[in-house]
Amino acid sequence: MHIVIIGTAHPYRGGLAAFNERLATQFLDEGHKVEMYTFTLQYPSFLFPGKTQFTDAPAPARLDIKRRINSCNPLNWFSVGKEIRKKKPDLVVFAYWMSFMAPCFGTIARCIRRDKSIRCVGLVHNMIPHDPKAIDRFVPRYFVKAMEGFTTLSEAVIADINHFDHARKPKTWAPHPIYDHYGSRIPKVEARKQLGLDADGKYVLFFGFIRDYKGLDLLIDAFGDPRLQDMGVKLIVAGEFYGSPEPYLERIRSLDISDIVILHNDYIPDSQVNLYFCAADIVAQPYKNATQSGVTQVAFHFEVPMLVTNVGGLAEIVPDGKIGYVVPPEAQAITDALIDYYNGEREAAFTQALLEEKKKYTWNRMTTAVLQAAEKCKN
C-alpha cells in the first residue's frame, strides 16, 4: 500500500514524533510505501510551554519526511490536502493528539476525501486532553466527522471518541508498542557511573515532560515519608518542566528532601534515555489522569519495573504485583508500594516477568490495527 502519515515528526521532538517515525519504519519493514507530512509551523511559540519544539538530532534514516503543514493557515490546509489527493495514496493516517489540530487535520482530510478511493483513518492518542478546556467540548467533532475510521492505543480513548462520533464509525485499538529505538540495555552500574550516581544506591525514576496531570507533586510528597528517607531511596526527576517549576521546588524545600531528589530538568536527548532507565530500580508514573503513556513502553524495552496509578489505560498494561504496582493516585499508596518493592526485594522477580510481558507490545500489532480500521471503512 501507499500510506501517508500526517503528524509531528523530525525536526520536531518528543514522544509523539518518535511514535510516528517508529510507526512509519514498521510500515516500511512490512513492504509498504510510506510518506510523512509534518509541520512548517506546529503551533505558535506562545502555545508551547517547553524550551524548544525542535531536536538537534539528525533525521531518521529511511523516512521520507516532508515539511508542508502550517497549523495556523487555512489556505495551507487546502493546498496540502490537494497535494496529497493528487498522489492517490491508499491510506492517510492522521496522528491526532490535541484539539488545536482538529481544524487543520479535519480540513486536510476533507480535501483528500474528494477522491473516494482514499481512506482516512485517525490514529488518536488523546481525544480529550488531560486538562480539558471549553474548546475541547466541541472542536474535536470537526476532526472526528472527517475521518472514516479510528485506531487508538487504549479502550479508554475509544470511549472518548464516541462522545463525538454519533455515526459509530469503525474503531480498532492496540496497546502502545514498545519504544525500542533508544539503544540497548546496559548494566546498571555502568549507567549510574555515566550519570554520576552511587553504584549501590536506590533510585526511583520519574521521566518525561513535567505537567500537572503527571502527578510529580504526589511523588515528591511520597518521598517526604521518613521511611523512604531512612531506607536511603532517592528520586531522579529527568525531564523538562512544562510550566513553572517553582511549585515543585517549593514542595521539595518544605519537605526538606533536597538531598534525596536529583533534578535533571532539561530535555533528555534520545542518546541518553537508556542511561536513565538502566540506572533506575523502578520507574514511577504517579499520573492523576491518563490514557496511555510512552514512558511505560520505554520501561518495557529496558525491562525496568514500574509503579503506575490506576487511571486511564495505565493499569491495563502493568499487571499489579507481577511486573510492578498499580496504586491509587495518592502519596501514601505510592510510598507503601515503594517500601514493599525494596523491603521485599522484588526487582529480580518483576524483571524476569517483564521479559515475557513485553512480547505483547509489538509494532506489528499497531500496524495491523491501523490496517484493520482502514479495511472496515470499505464495508
Backbone torsions as a table, in degrees:
resi	resn	phi	psi	omega
1	MET	NA	156.1	170.9
2	HIS	-99.4	114.9	-174.1
3	ILE	-118.8	132.9	172.7
4	VAL	-111.8	130.8	175.8
5	ILE	-110.2	124.3	179.7
6	ILE	-110.0	123.4	-179.8
7	GLY	163.2	-171.4	-177.6
8	THR	-73.9	141.7	-179.5
9	ALA	-161.9	175.0	179.5
10	HIS	-48.0	134.4	14.6
11	PRO	-90.3	11.0	175.5
12	TYR	-76.2	151.6	-174.1
13	ARG	-111.1	174.7	173.7
14	GLY	108.1	173.7	-174.6
15	GLY	-64.8	-35.2	-179.4
16	LEU	-68.4	-40.5	176.0
17	ALA	-63.1	-42.7	178.9
18	ALA	-61.7	-39.9	179.2
19	PHE	-62.8	-49.7	-177.7
20	ASN	-61.8	-40.6	-179.6
21	GLU	-67.3	-40.2	179.2
22	ARG	-68.8	-36.7	176.3
23	LEU	-62.4	-44.8	178.8
24	ALA	-60.6	-41.4	178.7
25	THR	-62.1	-39.6	178.7
26	GLN	-64.6	-43.4	176.9
27	PHE	-60.0	-41.4	177.0
28	LEU	-60.8	-43.9	-179.5
29	ASP	-62.1	-26.2	179.7
30	GLU	-88.6	3.3	173.0
31	GLY	97.1	7.6	179.9
32	HIS	-87.5	157.1	169.4
33	LYS	-88.9	130.7	-174.5
34	VAL	-131.1	132.4	168.6
35	GLU	-122.3	145.7	177.0
36	MET	-117.1	132.6	175.4
37	TYR	-112.7	118.8	178.8
38	THR	-124.2	-164.7	-164.3
39	PHE	-99.0	145.3	159.3
40	THR	-86.6	-33.7	171.8
41	LEU	-134.7	112.6	-179.2
42	GLN	-78.6	-55.8	165.6
43	TYR	-157.3	157.7	-177.0
44	PRO	-58.3	149.7	-176.0
45	SER	-57.5	-33.8	-177.0
46	PHE	-69.8	-15.2	176.0
47	LEU	-92.6	-5.9	-177.0
48	PHE	-100.4	118.8	-173.6
49	PRO	-83.2	-11.7	-178.1
50	GLY	-88.0	-169.3	-176.3
51	LYS	-82.9	-36.7	178.1
52	THR	-155.8	151.0	177.3
53	GLN	-87.5	-9.8	-167.0
54	PHE	-111.7	154.4	176.0
55	THR	-104.7	152.0	173.9
56	ASP	-92.2	-5.5	-177.9
57	ALA	-69.1	153.1	177.7
58	PRO	-67.3	157.9	178.2
59	ALA	-62.9	144.0	179.7
60	PRO	-64.9	141.6	-179.4
61	ALA	-66.4	151.1	172.6
62	ARG	79.8	-19.2	-171.3
63	LEU	-90.4	136.6	177.1
64	ASP	-96.7	95.7	-175.7
65	ILE	-108.8	122.1	-179.7
66	LYS	-111.6	127.4	176.0
67	ARG	-92.3	105.6	-174.7
68	ARG	-131.7	-26.1	-163.6
69	ILE	-95.2	125.9	170.7
70	ASN	-105.2	111.3	-171.9
71	SER	-67.7	-12.6	-176.2
72	CYS	-108.7	2.4	-173.2
73	ASN	-119.1	100.7	-178.4
74	PRO	-57.6	-34.3	178.3
75	LEU	-62.6	-37.2	177.6
76	ASN	-63.4	-37.6	-177.7
77	TRP	-61.4	-41.3	178.9
78	PHE	-66.2	-41.3	-178.1
79	SER	-68.6	-37.8	177.6
80	VAL	-66.4	-43.8	178.2
81	GLY	-59.7	-42.2	179.0
82	LYS	-65.0	-41.8	179.9
83	GLU	-60.4	-45.0	-178.8
84	ILE	-69.4	-40.9	-179.8
85	ARG	-58.8	-39.5	-179.3
86	LYS	-63.9	-26.5	179.6
87	LYS	-77.2	-15.1	177.7
88	LYS	53.0	53.0	174.5
89	PRO	-67.6	159.9	175.6
90	ASP	-76.1	-34.6	-172.6
91	LEU	-145.9	135.5	172.4
92	VAL	-118.9	123.5	-178.7
93	VAL	-106.1	119.8	178.4
94	PHE	-98.5	109.5	-179.8
95	ALA	-83.6	97.0	-169.6
96	TYR	-102.2	138.8	-179.5
97	TRP	-143.9	-9.8	-178.5
98	MET	-157.8	153.9	-174.9
99	SER	-61.2	-30.1	-179.3
100	PHE	-55.9	-30.9	-177.8
101	MET	-84.5	-8.2	-174.9
102	ALA	-60.4	-47.8	179.0
103	PRO	-62.1	-43.0	-179.8
104	CYS	-63.7	-56.0	-177.2
105	PHE	-65.7	-39.8	-179.5
106	GLY	-62.8	-38.9	179.7
107	THR	-71.4	-44.0	177.8
108	ILE	-58.0	-43.8	-179.3
109	ALA	-63.2	-41.2	179.9
110	ARG	-62.9	-37.2	176.7
111	CYS	-66.4	-43.0	-179.4
112	ILE	-64.0	-39.8	-172.7
113	ARG	-76.1	2.3	169.0
114	ARG	-63.8	-24.2	169.6
115	ASP	-92.9	107.1	-172.4
116	LYS	-67.6	-11.5	-178.6
117	SER	-82.6	-12.7	-176.0
118	ILE	-93.9	126.5	177.4
119	ARG	-89.2	138.5	176.3
120	CYS	-120.8	117.1	-177.3
121	VAL	-120.6	133.6	175.6
122	GLY	-89.6	121.4	172.0
123	LEU	-96.8	99.6	-166.5
124	VAL	-100.5	116.1	175.1
125	HIS	-80.9	-49.4	175.1
126	ASN	-137.4	127.1	174.8
127	MET	-88.5	-42.5	178.1
128	ILE	-115.6	125.1	-176.1
129	PRO	-60.9	161.2	177.9
130	HIS	-66.7	-26.8	178.3
131	ASP	-125.4	71.8	-170.7
132	PRO	-64.9	148.5	175.9
133	LYS	-121.7	176.5	-176.3
134	ALA	-56.7	-38.0	-177.6
135	ILE	-61.9	-27.4	-176.2
136	ASP	-75.3	-3.9	-179.9
137	ARG	-86.8	-16.7	-176.9
138	PHE	-137.1	-31.0	-176.8
139	VAL	-61.6	-39.7	-179.0
140	PRO	-58.6	-23.6	-179.3
141	ARG	-58.9	-33.2	-179.9
142	TYR	-63.0	-39.4	176.5
143	PHE	-70.4	-46.2	-176.4
144	VAL	-59.5	-41.9	-178.4
145	LYS	-67.3	-22.6	-178.9
146	ALA	-83.0	-15.5	-178.1
147	MET	-89.9	154.6	175.0
148	GLU	-99.2	-17.6	178.6
149	GLY	-167.2	174.8	-174.2
150	PHE	-143.1	148.3	167.3
151	THR	-126.6	139.1	178.2
152	THR	-129.3	176.3	-179.5
153	LEU	-106.5	2.8	176.0
154	SER	-161.9	157.2	177.4
155	GLU	-67.4	-28.0	179.3
156	ALA	-60.6	-36.6	-179.7
157	VAL	-72.6	-33.6	174.6
158	ILE	-59.1	-43.0	177.9
159	ALA	-61.0	-38.2	178.5
160	ASP	-66.8	-41.4	178.6
161	ILE	-61.4	-38.2	-177.3
162	ASN	-63.3	-19.2	174.5
163	HIS	-64.4	-27.5	-176.6
164	PHE	-107.2	-17.6	-172.6
165	ASP	-105.2	88.1	179.4
166	HIS	-76.9	-16.6	179.3
167	ALA	-80.5	-10.9	-178.5
168	ARG	51.6	61.0	178.0
169	LYS	-68.7	163.0	-177.9
170	PRO	-59.3	139.7	179.6
171	LYS	-140.2	136.7	173.3
172	THR	-129.2	163.8	173.9
173	TRP	-147.8	153.3	174.0
174	ALA	-144.4	144.4	-179.0
175	PRO	-64.3	151.2	179.3
176	HIS	-53.0	120.4	179.6
177	PRO	-67.7	165.3	179.7
178	ILE	-71.6	134.3	171.9
179	TYR	-79.1	104.9	-173.6
180	ASP	-113.7	20.8	-175.5
181	HIS	-111.3	15.8	-179.1
182	TYR	-100.2	21.7	178.6
183	GLY	93.4	-178.2	-175.4
184	SER	-92.8	159.6	173.3
185	ARG	-67.7	138.2	177.5
186	ILE	-122.5	160.3	-179.5
187	PRO	-57.8	142.8	-178.0
188	LYS	-57.3	-41.8	-177.0
189	VAL	-64.3	-34.8	179.5
190	GLU	-71.3	-42.5	178.7
191	ALA	-61.9	-42.6	179.9
192	ARG	-66.8	-36.0	177.9
193	LYS	-62.2	-43.2	-178.6
194	GLN	-68.8	-26.5	179.0
195	LEU	-94.4	0.4	179.2
196	GLY	72.5	32.0	-179.4
197	LEU	-103.6	160.2	178.0
198	ASP	-67.7	133.3	-178.3
199	ALA	-61.6	-33.7	-175.8
200	ASP	-105.3	14.5	-178.0
201	GLY	-74.7	173.4	175.9
202	LYS	-116.1	117.9	-171.5
203	TYR	-129.6	130.3	173.2
204	VAL	-107.1	134.7	-176.4
205	LEU	-108.9	128.9	164.2
206	PHE	-109.7	121.4	-172.2
207	PHE	-126.5	141.1	172.2
208	GLY	114.5	174.9	177.7
209	PHE	-54.0	139.7	-175.9
210	ILE	-100.7	109.1	176.8
211	ARG	-129.1	159.4	-171.6
212	ASP	-55.8	-42.2	-174.5
213	TYR	-66.4	-14.4	-178.4
214	LYS	-81.5	-6.8	167.5
215	GLY	72.8	25.9	177.0
216	LEU	-58.9	-32.4	178.2
217	ASP	-60.8	-37.2	177.5
218	LEU	-65.3	-40.1	-179.6
219	LEU	-67.6	-40.4	176.7
220	ILE	-61.6	-44.2	177.5
221	ASP	-60.7	-37.6	178.1
222	ALA	-60.7	-37.3	179.8
223	PHE	-76.9	-7.8	172.2
224	GLY	-75.1	-10.0	179.0
225	ASP	-72.1	124.8	-177.8
226	PRO	-58.2	-24.8	-178.3
227	ARG	-64.6	-41.7	177.2
228	LEU	-67.9	-38.8	179.1
229	GLN	-62.8	-41.8	-179.8
230	ASP	-66.2	-26.2	179.1
231	MET	-82.2	-9.0	179.2
232	GLY	79.7	21.0	-180.0
233	VAL	-80.5	136.4	179.1
234	LYS	-120.5	154.5	-179.0
235	LEU	-110.8	127.0	173.3
236	ILE	-102.7	122.7	175.5
237	VAL	-108.7	107.4	-174.4
238	ALA	-118.0	102.1	179.7
239	GLY	161.3	163.4	-174.7
240	GLU	-88.6	138.6	176.6
241	PHE	-71.6	127.4	171.2
242	TYR	-102.8	79.3	-172.8
243	GLY	131.6	-176.0	-178.0
244	SER	-69.9	130.8	176.1
245	PRO	-78.1	-12.9	-170.2
246	GLU	-58.5	-43.3	178.8
247	PRO	-57.0	-37.1	179.4
248	TYR	-72.7	-42.6	-179.7
249	LEU	-64.6	-38.7	178.3
250	GLU	-65.4	-37.6	178.8
251	ARG	-64.1	-41.7	178.7
252	ILE	-63.3	-43.5	-179.9
253	ARG	-65.6	-43.8	-176.1
254	SER	-66.1	-29.4	177.5
255	LEU	-87.4	-5.7	179.3
256	ASP	57.0	49.7	-178.6
257	ILE	-123.2	23.7	-178.8
258	SER	-59.7	-27.0	-177.3
259	ASP	-78.8	-11.7	-179.8
260	ILE	-117.8	4.2	175.7
261	VAL	-113.1	117.3	-177.4
262	ILE	-103.3	115.0	-175.7
263	LEU	-101.8	117.7	171.6
264	HIS	-118.7	81.0	-166.0
265	ASN	-101.6	51.8	166.9
266	ASP	-120.4	165.3	174.1
267	TYR	-61.8	129.4	-178.9
268	ILE	-87.8	115.1	-179.0
269	PRO	-66.9	156.1	-177.7
270	ASP	-53.8	-35.1	-175.8
271	SER	-68.6	-13.8	-178.5
272	GLN	-111.6	-4.5	-176.9
273	VAL	-58.3	-42.3	-178.0
274	ASN	-62.7	-30.0	179.8
275	LEU	-62.5	-44.9	-176.0
276	TYR	-69.8	-43.4	-178.5
277	PHE	-70.8	-39.0	-178.6
278	CYS	-74.0	-21.6	177.7
279	ALA	-80.1	-19.4	-172.5
280	ALA	-86.8	149.9	171.4
281	ASP	-83.4	-34.7	-177.1
282	ILE	-155.9	147.0	178.1
283	VAL	-104.0	129.0	-178.6
284	ALA	-107.4	130.0	175.4
285	GLN	-127.1	83.8	-174.0
286	PRO	-86.2	45.9	-171.6
287	TYR	-62.1	144.8	176.1
288	LYS	-86.8	-29.9	169.3
289	ASN	-153.7	155.1	-174.9
290	ALA	-168.4	163.6	167.3
291	THR	-108.2	-62.1	171.9
292	GLN	-151.0	177.2	-177.3
293	SER	-147.1	133.6	174.8
294	GLY	-67.8	-25.6	179.1
295	VAL	-60.3	-40.5	177.5
296	THR	-56.8	-41.2	-175.8
297	GLN	-76.0	-24.9	171.6
298	VAL	-69.7	-41.2	177.7
299	ALA	-61.0	-39.6	175.7
300	PHE	-58.7	-46.3	-177.8
301	HIS	-58.9	-43.7	-177.7
302	PHE	-90.2	3.8	174.1
303	GLU	58.6	50.0	178.7
304	VAL	-110.1	125.7	177.5
305	PRO	-56.0	157.7	-173.3
306	MET	-131.4	150.2	167.3
307	LEU	-119.1	119.5	178.5
308	VAL	-127.3	163.7	175.8
309	THR	-97.6	157.7	-175.5
310	ASN	-85.8	62.7	177.1
311	VAL	-125.3	149.9	176.8
312	GLY	54.4	-135.6	-177.1
313	GLY	-99.0	7.3	-175.2
314	LEU	-62.6	-43.0	-177.2
315	ALA	-66.6	-20.3	-179.1
316	GLU	-65.6	-26.5	-172.2
317	ILE	-116.8	0.8	176.9
318	VAL	-122.3	90.1	179.5
319	PRO	-58.8	120.2	-175.7
320	ASP	-64.6	129.0	178.2
321	GLY	80.9	-1.2	-179.5
322	LYS	-108.6	-52.4	177.7
323	ILE	-121.0	3.1	-178.0
324	GLY	169.1	-152.8	-175.4
325	TYR	-129.7	143.8	169.6
326	VAL	-119.1	118.2	-173.7
327	VAL	-131.3	161.5	171.9
328	PRO	-64.4	155.0	178.6
329	PRO	-75.4	68.5	-178.6
330	GLU	-137.6	139.9	-176.7
331	ALA	-58.4	-43.2	-177.8
332	GLN	-60.7	-43.1	-180.0
333	ALA	-65.5	-37.5	177.6
334	ILE	-63.8	-46.1	179.0
335	THR	-58.8	-47.7	-177.3
336	ASP	-61.0	-39.9	179.9
337	ALA	-66.1	-43.1	-179.9
338	LEU	-65.4	-37.8	177.4
339	ILE	-64.7	-42.4	177.2
340	ASP	-62.4	-39.0	-178.5
341	TYR	-60.5	-48.3	-177.0
342	TYR	-77.9	-44.4	-179.6
343	ASN	-67.4	-34.4	-179.9
344	GLY	-85.6	-2.7	180.0
345	GLU	49.9	56.7	-173.4
346	ARG	-85.1	-11.8	-169.4
347	GLU	-56.3	-47.5	-175.5
348	ALA	-62.6	-44.2	-178.6
349	ALA	-67.9	-42.5	179.2
350	PHE	-63.9	-42.2	-178.5
351	THR	-64.5	-40.2	178.2
352	GLN	-62.5	-41.5	179.0
353	ALA	-67.1	-30.5	178.2
354	LEU	-61.4	-34.3	-177.9
355	LEU	-58.5	-36.9	178.6
356	GLU	-83.2	-42.6	-174.9
357	GLU	-63.7	-34.4	-175.7
358	LYS	-67.5	-17.0	-179.6
359	LYS	-65.6	-17.1	-179.1
360	LYS	-74.6	-18.1	-166.2
361	TYR	-112.2	63.7	-178.8
362	THR	-95.8	156.3	-178.7
363	TRP	-72.5	-25.4	178.8
364	ASN	-69.4	-24.1	173.3
365	ARG	-66.7	-35.3	179.9
366	MET	-69.9	-47.1	179.7
367	THR	-64.4	-36.8	177.2
368	THR	-61.4	-42.2	179.6
369	ALA	-63.4	-41.4	178.8
370	VAL	-63.5	-46.2	-178.2
371	LEU	-67.9	-33.8	176.3
372	GLN	-65.3	-40.2	177.3
373	ALA	-62.3	-42.1	179.2
374	ALA	-64.6	-39.8	180.0
375	GLU	-65.6	-40.2	179.7
376	LYS	-65.5	-25.5	178.7
377	CYS	-64.1	-24.0	-176.4
378	LYS	-76.9	-18.3	-172.6
379	ASN	-92.1	NA	NA
